[in-house]
Amino acid sequence: MEVRTTHLNPIVMLQDWQCRTELVRESARAALIKRTNSMKLNPWMRPLKFLYRGLESTVASVGLADNLVYVLQKR
């Protein structure tokens, strides 16, 4: 029925823009998620949340966010 993208990791975006092509180990990926989640929860980052939400919704609206979501319907 529908395909959309959600969520945005700014550090992954920076890595993508640097054209990194090597595979990322699962442990490195988990560490990156942990680091970015702690940044999102940091009180000093609160002023940036408005900008982050705007960027996330803009990137998702053109289908370039990090996660794919498929909405299916059984016949």
mmCIF file of the N, C-alpha and C atoms, coordinates in Angstrom:
data_MODEL
# 
_entry.id   MODEL 
# 
loop_
_atom_site.group_PDB 
_atom_site.id 
_atom_site.type_symbol 
_atom_site.label_atom_id 
_atom_site.label_alt_id 
_atom_site.label_comp_id 
_atom_site.label_asym_id 
_atom_site.label_entity_id 
_atom_site.label_seq_id 
_atom_site.pdbx_PDB_ins_code 
_atom_site.Cartn_x 
_atom_site.Cartn_y 
_atom_site.Cartn_z 
_atom_site.occupancy 
_atom_site.B_iso_or_equiv 
_atom_site.pdbx_formal_charge 
_atom_site.auth_seq_id 
_atom_site.auth_comp_id 
_atom_site.auth_asym_id 
_atom_site.auth_atom_id 
_atom_site.pdbx_PDB_model_num 
ATOM 1   N N  . MET A 1 1  ? 0.819  -1.184  0.000  1.00 0.00 ? 1  MET A N  1 
ATOM 2   C CA . MET A 1 1  ? 0.000  0.000   0.000  1.00 0.00 ? 1  MET A CA 1 
ATOM 3   C C  . MET A 1 1  ? 0.877  1.267   0.000  1.00 0.00 ? 1  MET A C  1 
ATOM 4   N N  . GLU A 1 2  ? 1.951  1.231   0.801  1.00 0.00 ? 2  GLU A N  1 
ATOM 5   C CA . GLU A 1 2  ? 2.762  2.441   0.919  1.00 0.00 ? 2  GLU A CA 1 
ATOM 6   C C  . GLU A 1 2  ? 4.175  2.096   1.394  1.00 0.00 ? 2  GLU A C  1 
ATOM 7   N N  . VAL A 1 3  ? 5.133  2.876   0.939  1.00 0.00 ? 3  VAL A N  1 
ATOM 8   C CA . VAL A 1 3  ? 6.518  2.783   1.405  1.00 0.00 ? 3  VAL A CA 1 
ATOM 9   C C  . VAL A 1 3  ? 6.939  4.183   1.812  1.00 0.00 ? 3  VAL A C  1 
ATOM 10  N N  . ARG A 1 4  ? 7.516  4.298   3.004  1.00 0.00 ? 4  ARG A N  1 
ATOM 11  C CA . ARG A 1 4  ? 8.025  5.598   3.452  1.00 0.00 ? 4  ARG A CA 1 
ATOM 12  C C  . ARG A 1 4  ? 9.312  5.395   4.233  1.00 0.00 ? 4  ARG A C  1 
ATOM 13  N N  . THR A 1 5  ? 9.996  6.494   4.477  1.00 0.00 ? 5  THR A N  1 
ATOM 14  C CA . THR A 1 5  ? 11.220 6.431   5.257  1.00 0.00 ? 5  THR A CA 1 
ATOM 15  C C  . THR A 1 5  ? 11.049 7.223   6.545  1.00 0.00 ? 5  THR A C  1 
ATOM 16  N N  . THR A 1 6  ? 11.777 6.802   7.577  1.00 0.00 ? 6  THR A N  1 
ATOM 17  C CA . THR A 1 6  ? 11.685 7.471   8.873  1.00 0.00 ? 6  THR A CA 1 
ATOM 18  C C  . THR A 1 6  ? 13.069 7.569   9.496  1.00 0.00 ? 6  THR A C  1 
ATOM 19  N N  . HIS A 1 7  ? 13.199 8.397   10.459 1.00 0.00 ? 7  HIS A N  1 
ATOM 20  C CA . HIS A 1 7  ? 14.389 8.571   11.286 1.00 0.00 ? 7  HIS A CA 1 
ATOM 21  C C  . HIS A 1 7  ? 15.601 9.051   10.494 1.00 0.00 ? 7  HIS A C  1 
ATOM 22  N N  . LEU A 1 8  ? 16.453 9.712   11.211 1.00 0.00 ? 8  LEU A N  1 
ATOM 23  C CA . LEU A 1 8  ? 17.623 10.307  10.601 1.00 0.00 ? 8  LEU A CA 1 
ATOM 24  C C  . LEU A 1 8  ? 18.756 10.288  11.617 1.00 0.00 ? 8  LEU A C  1 
ATOM 25  N N  . ASN A 1 9  ? 19.898 9.807   11.182 1.00 0.00 ? 9  ASN A N  1 
ATOM 26  C CA . ASN A 1 9  ? 21.089 9.831   12.014 1.00 0.00 ? 9  ASN A CA 1 
ATOM 27  C C  . ASN A 1 9  ? 22.086 10.763  11.335 1.00 0.00 ? 9  ASN A C  1 
ATOM 28  N N  . PRO A 1 10 ? 22.297 11.970  11.888 1.00 0.00 ? 10 PRO A N  1 
ATOM 29  C CA . PRO A 1 10 ? 23.174 12.940  11.231 1.00 0.00 ? 10 PRO A CA 1 
ATOM 30  C C  . PRO A 1 10 ? 24.602 12.445  11.016 1.00 0.00 ? 10 PRO A C  1 
ATOM 31  N N  . ILE A 1 11 ? 25.097 11.619  11.903 1.00 0.00 ? 11 ILE A N  1 
ATOM 32  C CA . ILE A 1 11 ? 26.467 11.111  11.748 1.00 0.00 ? 11 ILE A CA 1 
ATOM 33  C C  . ILE A 1 11 ? 26.537 10.160  10.559 1.00 0.00 ? 11 ILE A C  1 
ATOM 34  N N  . VAL A 1 12 ? 25.518 9.343   10.380 1.00 0.00 ? 12 VAL A N  1 
ATOM 35  C CA . VAL A 1 12 ? 25.478 8.444   9.225  1.00 0.00 ? 12 VAL A CA 1 
ATOM 36  C C  . VAL A 1 12 ? 25.382 9.265   7.938  1.00 0.00 ? 12 VAL A C  1 
ATOM 37  N N  . MET A 1 13 ? 24.609 10.352  7.969  1.00 0.00 ? 13 MET A N  1 
ATOM 38  C CA . MET A 1 13 ? 24.527 11.220  6.793  1.00 0.00 ? 13 MET A CA 1 
ATOM 39  C C  . MET A 1 13 ? 25.899 11.775  6.425  1.00 0.00 ? 13 MET A C  1 
ATOM 40  N N  . LEU A 1 14 ? 26.644 12.226  7.418  1.00 0.00 ? 14 LEU A N  1 
ATOM 41  C CA . LEU A 1 14 ? 27.987 12.747  7.154  1.00 0.00 ? 14 LEU A CA 1 
ATOM 42  C C  . LEU A 1 14 ? 28.892 11.680  6.557  1.00 0.00 ? 14 LEU A C  1 
ATOM 43  N N  . GLN A 1 15 ? 28.787 10.459  7.077  1.00 0.00 ? 15 GLN A N  1 
ATOM 44  C CA . GLN A 1 15 ? 29.589 9.361   6.545  1.00 0.00 ? 15 GLN A CA 1 
ATOM 45  C C  . GLN A 1 15 ? 29.185 9.051   5.101  1.00 0.00 ? 15 GLN A C  1 
ATOM 46  N N  . ASP A 1 16 ? 27.881 9.110   4.814  1.00 0.00 ? 16 ASP A N  1 
ATOM 47  C CA . ASP A 1 16 ? 27.419 8.862   3.449  1.00 0.00 ? 16 ASP A CA 1 
ATOM 48  C C  . ASP A 1 16 ? 27.942 9.926   2.491  1.00 0.00 ? 16 ASP A C  1 
ATOM 49  N N  . TRP A 1 17 ? 27.942 11.181  2.919  1.00 0.00 ? 17 TRP A N  1 
ATOM 50  C CA . TRP A 1 17 ? 28.440 12.254  2.073  1.00 0.00 ? 17 TRP A CA 1 
ATOM 51  C C  . TRP A 1 17 ? 29.936 12.130  1.829  1.00 0.00 ? 17 TRP A C  1 
ATOM 52  N N  . GLN A 1 18 ? 30.639 11.445  2.716  1.00 0.00 ? 18 GLN A N  1 
ATOM 53  C CA . GLN A 1 18 ? 32.066 11.214  2.520  1.00 0.00 ? 18 GLN A CA 1 
ATOM 54  C C  . GLN A 1 18 ? 32.303 10.022  1.593  1.00 0.00 ? 18 GLN A C  1 
ATOM 55  N N  . CYS A 1 19 ? 31.215 9.424   1.102  1.00 0.00 ? 19 CYS A N  1 
ATOM 56  C CA . CYS A 1 19 ? 31.256 8.304   0.152  1.00 0.00 ? 19 CYS A CA 1 
ATOM 57  C C  . CYS A 1 19 ? 31.980 7.095   0.719  1.00 0.00 ? 19 CYS A C  1 
ATOM 58  N N  . ARG A 1 20 ? 31.764 6.801   1.969  1.00 0.00 ? 20 ARG A N  1 
ATOM 59  C CA . ARG A 1 20 ? 32.353 5.586   2.546  1.00 0.00 ? 20 ARG A CA 1 
ATOM 60  C C  . ARG A 1 20 ? 31.669 4.374   1.944  1.00 0.00 ? 20 ARG A C  1 
ATOM 61  N N  . THR A 1 21 ? 32.453 3.411   1.504  1.00 0.00 ? 21 THR A N  1 
ATOM 62  C CA . THR A 1 21 ? 31.890 2.224   0.864  1.00 0.00 ? 21 THR A CA 1 
ATOM 63  C C  . THR A 1 21 ? 32.170 0.943   1.637  1.00 0.00 ? 21 THR A C  1 
ATOM 64  N N  . GLU A 1 22 ? 33.036 1.007   2.638  1.00 0.00 ? 22 GLU A N  1 
ATOM 65  C CA . GLU A 1 22 ? 33.346 -0.220  3.381  1.00 0.00 ? 22 GLU A CA 1 
ATOM 66  C C  . GLU A 1 22 ? 32.167 -0.609  4.285  1.00 0.00 ? 22 GLU A C  1 
ATOM 67  N N  . LEU A 1 23 ? 32.060 -1.907  4.532  1.00 0.00 ? 23 LEU A N  1 
ATOM 68  C CA . LEU A 1 23 ? 31.003 -2.408  5.396  1.00 0.00 ? 23 LEU A CA 1 
ATOM 69  C C  . LEU A 1 23 ? 31.266 -2.008  6.844  1.00 0.00 ? 23 LEU A C  1 
ATOM 70  N N  . VAL A 1 24 ? 30.187 -1.763  7.575  1.00 0.00 ? 24 VAL A N  1 
ATOM 71  C CA . VAL A 1 24 ? 30.296 -1.363  8.978  1.00 0.00 ? 24 VAL A CA 1 
ATOM 72  C C  . VAL A 1 24 ? 29.953 -2.560  9.850  1.00 0.00 ? 24 VAL A C  1 
ATOM 73  N N  . ARG A 1 25 ? 30.830 -2.872  10.806 1.00 0.00 ? 25 ARG A N  1 
ATOM 74  C CA . ARG A 1 25 ? 30.578 -3.992  11.720 1.00 0.00 ? 25 ARG A CA 1 
ATOM 75  C C  . ARG A 1 25 ? 29.368 -3.681  12.590 1.00 0.00 ? 25 ARG A C  1 
ATOM 76  N N  . GLU A 1 26 ? 28.680 -4.721  13.008 1.00 0.00 ? 26 GLU A N  1 
ATOM 77  C CA . GLU A 1 26 ? 27.501 -4.560  13.869 1.00 0.00 ? 26 GLU A CA 1 
ATOM 78  C C  . GLU A 1 26 ? 27.849 -3.848  15.165 1.00 0.00 ? 26 GLU A C  1 
ATOM 79  N N  . SER A 1 27 ? 29.011 -4.158  15.748 1.00 0.00 ? 27 SER A N  1 
ATOM 80  C CA . SER A 1 27 ? 29.413 -3.513  16.999 1.00 0.00 ? 27 SER A CA 1 
ATOM 81  C C  . SER A 1 27 ? 29.639 -2.013  16.792 1.00 0.00 ? 27 SER A C  1 
ATOM 82  N N  . ALA A 1 28 ? 30.205 -1.645  15.650 1.00 0.00 ? 28 ALA A N  1 
ATOM 83  C CA . ALA A 1 28 ? 30.411 -0.218  15.354 1.00 0.00 ? 28 ALA A CA 1 
ATOM 84  C C  . ALA A 1 28 ? 29.078 0.478   15.134 1.00 0.00 ? 28 ALA A C  1 
ATOM 85  N N  . ARG A 1 29 ? 28.153 -0.193  14.470 1.00 0.00 ? 29 ARG A N  1 
ATOM 86  C CA . ARG A 1 29 ? 26.828 0.368   14.232 1.00 0.00 ? 29 ARG A CA 1 
ATOM 87  C C  . ARG A 1 29 ? 26.090 0.573   15.554 1.00 0.00 ? 29 ARG A C  1 
ATOM 88  N N  . ALA A 1 30 ? 26.183 -0.407  16.451 1.00 0.00 ? 30 ALA A N  1 
ATOM 89  C CA . ALA A 1 30 ? 25.528 -0.284  17.759 1.00 0.00 ? 30 ALA A CA 1 
ATOM 90  C C  . ALA A 1 30 ? 26.137 0.855   18.569 1.00 0.00 ? 30 ALA A C  1 
ATOM 91  N N  . ALA A 1 31 ? 27.450 1.008   18.509 1.00 0.00 ? 31 ALA A N  1 
ATOM 92  C CA . ALA A 1 31 ? 28.115 2.092   19.230 1.00 0.00 ? 31 ALA A CA 1 
ATOM 93  C C  . ALA A 1 31 ? 27.688 3.449   18.679 1.00 0.00 ? 31 ALA A C  1 
ATOM 94  N N  . LEU A 1 32 ? 27.524 3.539   17.372 1.00 0.00 ? 32 LEU A N  1 
ATOM 95  C CA . LEU A 1 32 ? 27.090 4.790   16.750 1.00 0.00 ? 32 LEU A CA 1 
ATOM 96  C C  . LEU A 1 32 ? 25.667 5.148   17.176 1.00 0.00 ? 32 LEU A C  1 
ATOM 97  N N  . ILE A 1 33 ? 24.788 4.170   17.190 1.00 0.00 ? 33 ILE A N  1 
ATOM 98  C CA . ILE A 1 33 ? 23.410 4.411   17.626 1.00 0.00 ? 33 ILE A CA 1 
ATOM 99  C C  . ILE A 1 33 ? 23.381 4.853   19.079 1.00 0.00 ? 33 ILE A C  1 
ATOM 100 N N  . LYS A 1 34 ? 24.176 4.201   19.909 1.00 0.00 ? 34 LYS A N  1 
ATOM 101 C CA . LYS A 1 34 ? 24.236 4.568   21.326 1.00 0.00 ? 34 LYS A CA 1 
ATOM 102 C C  . LYS A 1 34 ? 24.733 6.003   21.490 1.00 0.00 ? 34 LYS A C  1 
ATOM 103 N N  . ARG A 1 35 ? 25.761 6.358   20.731 1.00 0.00 ? 35 ARG A N  1 
ATOM 104 C CA . ARG A 1 35 ? 26.323 7.708   20.823 1.00 0.00 ? 35 ARG A CA 1 
ATOM 105 C C  . ARG A 1 35 ? 25.327 8.776   20.356 1.00 0.00 ? 35 ARG A C  1 
ATOM 106 N N  . THR A 1 36 ? 24.662 8.537   19.235 1.00 0.00 ? 36 THR A N  1 
ATOM 107 C CA . THR A 1 36 ? 23.721 9.545   18.743 1.00 0.00 ? 36 THR A CA 1 
ATOM 108 C C  . THR A 1 36 ? 22.487 9.643   19.634 1.00 0.00 ? 36 THR A C  1 
ATOM 109 N N  . ASN A 1 37 ? 22.044 8.530   20.210 1.00 0.00 ? 37 ASN A N  1 
ATOM 110 C CA . ASN A 1 37 ? 20.911 8.595   21.137 1.00 0.00 ? 37 ASN A CA 1 
ATOM 111 C C  . ASN A 1 37 ? 21.271 9.381   22.391 1.00 0.00 ? 37 ASN A C  1 
ATOM 112 N N  . SER A 1 38 ? 22.494 9.217   22.875 1.00 0.00 ? 38 SER A N  1 
ATOM 113 C CA . SER A 1 38 ? 22.904 9.989   24.053 1.00 0.00 ? 38 SER A CA 1 
ATOM 114 C C  . SER A 1 38 ? 23.006 11.473  23.716 1.00 0.00 ? 38 SER A C  1 
ATOM 115 N N  . MET A 1 39 ? 23.409 11.786  22.484 1.00 0.00 ? 39 MET A N  1 
ATOM 116 C CA . MET A 1 39 ? 23.445 13.187  22.063 1.00 0.00 ? 39 MET A CA 1 
ATOM 117 C C  . MET A 1 39 ? 22.040 13.777  22.024 1.00 0.00 ? 39 MET A C  1 
ATOM 118 N N  . LYS A 1 40 ? 21.074 12.988  21.549 1.00 0.00 ? 40 LYS A N  1 
ATOM 119 C CA . LYS A 1 40 ? 19.689 13.471  21.472 1.00 0.00 ? 40 LYS A CA 1 
ATOM 120 C C  . LYS A 1 40 ? 19.112 13.732  22.858 1.00 0.00 ? 40 LYS A C  1 
ATOM 121 N N  . LEU A 1 41 ? 19.560 12.998  23.860 1.00 0.00 ? 41 LEU A N  1 
ATOM 122 C CA . LEU A 1 41 ? 19.044 13.148  25.217 1.00 0.00 ? 41 LEU A CA 1 
ATOM 123 C C  . LEU A 1 41 ? 19.800 14.186  26.038 1.00 0.00 ? 41 LEU A C  1 
ATOM 124 N N  . ASN A 1 42 ? 20.908 14.675  25.526 1.00 0.00 ? 42 ASN A N  1 
ATOM 125 C CA . ASN A 1 42 ? 21.722 15.648  26.237 1.00 0.00 ? 42 ASN A CA 1 
ATOM 126 C C  . ASN A 1 42 ? 20.981 16.985  26.346 1.00 0.00 ? 42 ASN A C  1 
ATOM 127 N N  . PRO A 1 43 ? 20.833 17.535  27.573 1.00 0.00 ? 43 PRO A N  1 
ATOM 128 C CA . PRO A 1 43 ? 20.118 18.808  27.740 1.00 0.00 ? 43 PRO A CA 1 
ATOM 129 C C  . PRO A 1 43 ? 20.727 19.961  26.937 1.00 0.00 ? 43 PRO A C  1 
ATOM 130 N N  . TRP A 1 44 ? 22.026 19.927  26.689 1.00 0.00 ? 44 TRP A N  1 
ATOM 131 C CA . TRP A 1 44 ? 22.672 20.986  25.913 1.00 0.00 ? 44 TRP A CA 1 
ATOM 132 C C  . TRP A 1 44 ? 22.251 20.962  24.445 1.00 0.00 ? 44 TRP A C  1 
ATOM 133 N N  . MET A 1 45 ? 21.726 19.844  23.992 1.00 0.00 ? 45 MET A N  1 
ATOM 134 C CA . MET A 1 45 ? 21.313 19.717  22.591 1.00 0.00 ? 45 MET A CA 1 
ATOM 135 C C  . MET A 1 45 ? 19.858 20.127  22.365 1.00 0.00 ? 45 MET A C  1 
ATOM 136 N N  . ARG A 1 46 ? 19.125 20.449  23.405 1.00 0.00 ? 46 ARG A N  1 
ATOM 137 C CA . ARG A 1 46 ? 17.704 20.795  23.267 1.00 0.00 ? 46 ARG A CA 1 
ATOM 138 C C  . ARG A 1 46 ? 17.447 21.900  22.246 1.00 0.00 ? 46 ARG A C  1 
ATOM 139 N N  . PRO A 1 47 ? 18.259 22.966  22.214 1.00 0.00 ? 47 PRO A N  1 
ATOM 140 C CA . PRO A 1 47 ? 17.995 24.007  21.208 1.00 0.00 ? 47 PRO A CA 1 
ATOM 141 C C  . PRO A 1 47 ? 18.085 23.503  19.765 1.00 0.00 ? 47 PRO A C  1 
ATOM 142 N N  . LEU A 1 48 ? 18.843 22.445  19.544 1.00 0.00 ? 48 LEU A N  1 
ATOM 143 C CA . LEU A 1 48 ? 18.988 21.906  18.194 1.00 0.00 ? 48 LEU A CA 1 
ATOM 144 C C  . LEU A 1 48 ? 17.864 20.960  17.794 1.00 0.00 ? 48 LEU A C  1 
ATOM 145 N N  . LYS A 1 49 ? 17.024 20.550  18.750 1.00 0.00 ? 49 LYS A N  1 
ATOM 146 C CA . LYS A 1 49 ? 15.951 19.600  18.449 1.00 0.00 ? 49 LYS A CA 1 
ATOM 147 C C  . LYS A 1 49 ? 14.999 20.127  17.387 1.00 0.00 ? 49 LYS A C  1 
ATOM 148 N N  . PHE A 1 50 ? 14.692 21.416  17.428 1.00 0.00 ? 50 PHE A N  1 
ATOM 149 C CA . PHE A 1 50 ? 13.789 22.005  16.439 1.00 0.00 ? 50 PHE A CA 1 
ATOM 150 C C  . PHE A 1 50 ? 14.384 21.866  15.040 1.00 0.00 ? 50 PHE A C  1 
ATOM 151 N N  . LEU A 1 51 ? 15.652 22.186  14.901 1.00 0.00 ? 51 LEU A N  1 
ATOM 152 C CA . LEU A 1 51 ? 16.324 22.046  13.602 1.00 0.00 ? 51 LEU A CA 1 
ATOM 153 C C  . LEU A 1 51 ? 16.395 20.588  13.164 1.00 0.00 ? 51 LEU A C  1 
ATOM 154 N N  . TYR A 1 52 ? 16.696 19.706  14.121 1.00 0.00 ? 52 TYR A N  1 
ATOM 155 C CA . TYR A 1 52 ? 16.793 18.282  13.822 1.00 0.00 ? 52 TYR A CA 1 
ATOM 156 C C  . TYR A 1 52 ? 15.455 17.743  13.321 1.00 0.00 ? 52 TYR A C  1 
ATOM 157 N N  . ARG A 1 53 ? 14.371 18.089  14.018 1.00 0.00 ? 53 ARG A N  1 
ATOM 158 C CA . ARG A 1 53 ? 13.034 17.615  13.604 1.00 0.00 ? 53 ARG A CA 1 
ATOM 159 C C  . ARG A 1 53 ? 12.680 18.123  12.209 1.00 0.00 ? 53 ARG A C  1 
ATOM 160 N N  . GLY A 1 54 ? 13.006 19.370  11.922 1.00 0.00 ? 54 GLY A N  1 
ATOM 161 C CA . GLY A 1 54 ? 12.741 19.920  10.601 1.00 0.00 ? 54 GLY A CA 1 
ATOM 162 C C  . GLY A 1 54 ? 13.531 19.207  9.517  1.00 0.00 ? 54 GLY A C  1 
ATOM 163 N N  . LEU A 1 55 ? 14.812 18.972  9.788  1.00 0.00 ? 55 LEU A N  1 
ATOM 164 C CA . LEU A 1 55 ? 15.651 18.258  8.832  1.00 0.00 ? 55 LEU A CA 1 
ATOM 165 C C  . LEU A 1 55 ? 15.166 16.828  8.635  1.00 0.00 ? 55 LEU A C  1 
ATOM 166 N N  . GLU A 1 56 ? 14.804 16.182  9.738  1.00 0.00 ? 56 GLU A N  1 
ATOM 167 C CA . GLU A 1 56 ? 14.325 14.801  9.667  1.00 0.00 ? 56 GLU A CA 1 
ATOM 168 C C  . GLU A 1 56 ? 13.049 14.703  8.832  1.00 0.00 ? 56 GLU A C  1 
ATOM 169 N N  . SER A 1 57 ? 12.101 15.598  9.048  1.00 0.00 ? 57 SER A N  1 
ATOM 170 C CA . SER A 1 57 ? 10.848 15.531  8.288  1.00 0.00 ? 57 SER A CA 1 
ATOM 171 C C  . SER A 1 57 ? 11.072 15.867  6.817  1.00 0.00 ? 57 SER A C  1 
ATOM 172 N N  . THR A 1 58 ? 11.981 16.792  6.535  1.00 0.00 ? 58 THR A N  1 
ATOM 173 C CA . THR A 1 58 ? 12.280 17.142  5.144  1.00 0.00 ? 58 THR A CA 1 
ATOM 174 C C  . THR A 1 58 ? 12.927 15.972  4.411  1.00 0.00 ? 58 THR A C  1 
ATOM 175 N N  . VAL A 1 59 ? 13.924 15.362  5.044  1.00 0.00 ? 59 VAL A N  1 
ATOM 176 C CA . VAL A 1 59 ? 14.620 14.231  4.426  1.00 0.00 ? 59 VAL A CA 1 
ATOM 177 C C  . VAL A 1 59 ? 13.657 13.052  4.250  1.00 0.00 ? 59 VAL A C  1 
ATOM 178 N N  . ALA A 1 60 ? 12.817 12.802  5.245  1.00 0.00 ? 60 ALA A N  1 
ATOM 179 C CA . ALA A 1 60 ? 11.854 11.698  5.154  1.00 0.00 ? 60 ALA A CA 1 
ATOM 180 C C  . ALA A 1 60 ? 10.818 11.953  4.066  1.00 0.00 ? 60 ALA A C  1 
ATOM 181 N N  . SER A 1 61 ? 10.426 13.206  3.879  1.00 0.00 ? 61 SER A N  1 
ATOM 182 C CA . SER A 1 61 ? 9.395  13.519  2.880  1.00 0.00 ? 61 SER A CA 1 
ATOM 183 C C  . SER A 1 61 ? 9.860  13.250  1.453  1.00 0.00 ? 61 SER A C  1 
ATOM 184 N N  . VAL A 1 62 ? 11.155 13.264  1.222  1.00 0.00 ? 62 VAL A N  1 
ATOM 185 C CA . VAL A 1 62 ? 11.672 12.944  -0.112 1.00 0.00 ? 62 VAL A CA 1 
ATOM 186 C C  . VAL A 1 62 ? 12.214 11.517  -0.182 1.00 0.00 ? 62 VAL A C  1 
ATOM 187 N N  . GLY A 1 63 ? 11.979 10.730  0.867  1.00 0.00 ? 63 GLY A N  1 
ATOM 188 C CA . GLY A 1 63 ? 12.330 9.313   0.856  1.00 0.00 ? 63 GLY A CA 1 
ATOM 189 C C  . GLY A 1 63 ? 13.790 9.002   1.091  1.00 0.00 ? 63 GLY A C  1 
ATOM 190 N N  . LEU A 1 64 ? 14.517 9.885   1.791  1.00 0.00 ? 64 LEU A N  1 
ATOM 191 C CA . LEU A 1 64 ? 15.940 9.664   1.995  1.00 0.00 ? 64 LEU A CA 1 
ATOM 192 C C  . LEU A 1 64 ? 16.331 9.427   3.445  1.00 0.00 ? 64 LEU A C  1 
ATOM 193 N N  . ALA A 1 65 ? 15.379 9.163   4.323  1.00 0.00 ? 65 ALA A N  1 
ATOM 194 C CA . ALA A 1 65 ? 15.701 8.904   5.729  1.00 0.00 ? 65 ALA A CA 1 
ATOM 195 C C  . ALA A 1 65 ? 16.305 7.503   5.875  1.00 0.00 ? 65 ALA A C  1 
ATOM 196 N N  . ASP A 1 66 ? 16.728 7.170   7.097  1.00 0.00 ? 66 ASP A N  1 
ATOM 197 C CA . ASP A 1 66 ? 17.509 5.958   7.344  1.00 0.00 ? 66 ASP A CA 1 
ATOM 198 C C  . ASP A 1 66 ? 16.725 4.652   7.261  1.00 0.00 ? 66 ASP A C  1 
ATOM 199 N N  . ASN A 1 67 ? 15.480 4.634   7.687  1.00 0.00 ? 67 ASN A N  1 
ATOM 200 C CA . ASN A 1 67 ? 14.725 3.383   7.788  1.00 0.00 ? 67 ASN A CA 1 
ATOM 201 C C  . ASN A 1 67 ? 13.591 3.345   6.776  1.00 0.00 ? 67 ASN A C  1 
ATOM 202 N N  . LEU A 1 68 ? 13.394 2.173   6.181  1.00 0.00 ? 68 LEU A N  1 
ATOM 203 C CA . LEU A 1 68 ? 12.259 1.975   5.277  1.00 0.00 ? 68 LEU A CA 1 
ATOM 204 C C  . LEU A 1 68 ? 11.103 1.359   6.052  1.00 0.00 ? 68 LEU A C  1 
ATOM 205 N N  . VAL A 1 69 ? 9.911  1.867   5.800  1.00 0.00 ? 69 VAL A N  1 
ATOM 206 C CA . VAL A 1 69 ? 8.706  1.312   6.409  1.00 0.00 ? 69 VAL A CA 1 
ATOM 207 C C  . VAL A 1 69 ? 7.774  0.910   5.280  1.00 0.00 ? 69 VAL A C  1 
ATOM 208 N N  . TYR A 1 70 ? 7.368  -0.338  5.269  1.00 0.00 ? 70 TYR A N  1 
ATOM 209 C CA . TYR A 1 70 ? 6.415  -0.837  4.280  1.00 0.00 ? 70 TYR A CA 1 
ATOM 210 C C  . TYR A 1 70 ? 5.073  -1.036  4.967  1.00 0.00 ? 70 TYR A C  1 
ATOM 211 N N  . VAL A 1 71 ? 4.041  -0.475  4.397  1.00 0.00 ? 71 VAL A N  1 
ATOM 212 C CA . VAL A 1 71 ? 2.688  -0.671  4.899  1.00 0.00 ? 71 VAL A CA 1 
ATOM 213 C C  . VAL A 1 71 ? 1.999  -1.579  3.896  1.00 0.00 ? 71 VAL A C  1 
ATOM 214 N N  . LEU A 1 72 ? 1.656  -2.778  4.353  1.00 0.00 ? 72 LEU A N  1 
ATOM 215 C CA . LEU A 1 72 ? 1.059  -3.785  3.471  1.00 0.00 ? 72 LEU A CA 1 
ATOM 216 C C  . LEU A 1 72 ? -0.350 -4.125  3.933  1.00 0.00 ? 72 LEU A C  1 
ATOM 217 N N  . GLN A 1 73 ? -1.116 -4.659  3.005  1.00 0.00 ? 73 GLN A N  1 
ATOM 218 C CA . GLN A 1 73 ? -2.470 -5.100  3.357  1.00 0.00 ? 73 GLN A CA 1 
ATOM 219 C C  . GLN A 1 73 ? -2.681 -6.487  2.774  1.00 0.00 ? 73 GLN A C  1 
ATOM 220 N N  . LYS A 1 74 ? -3.122 -7.390  3.611  1.00 0.00 ? 74 LYS A N  1 
ATOM 221 C CA . LYS A 1 74 ? -3.386 -8.750  3.167  1.00 0.00 ? 74 LYS A CA 1 
ATOM 222 C C  . LYS A 1 74 ? -4.673 -8.766  2.341  1.00 0.00 ? 74 LYS A C  1 
ATOM 223 N N  . ARG A 1 75 ? -4.632 -9.492  1.248  1.00 0.00 ? 75 ARG A N  1 
ATOM 224 C CA . ARG A 1 75 ? -5.833 -9.580  0.393  1.00 0.00 ? 75 ARG A CA 1 
ATOM 225 C C  . ARG A 1 75 ? -6.848 -10.520 0.954  1.00 0.00 ? 75 ARG A C  1 
# 
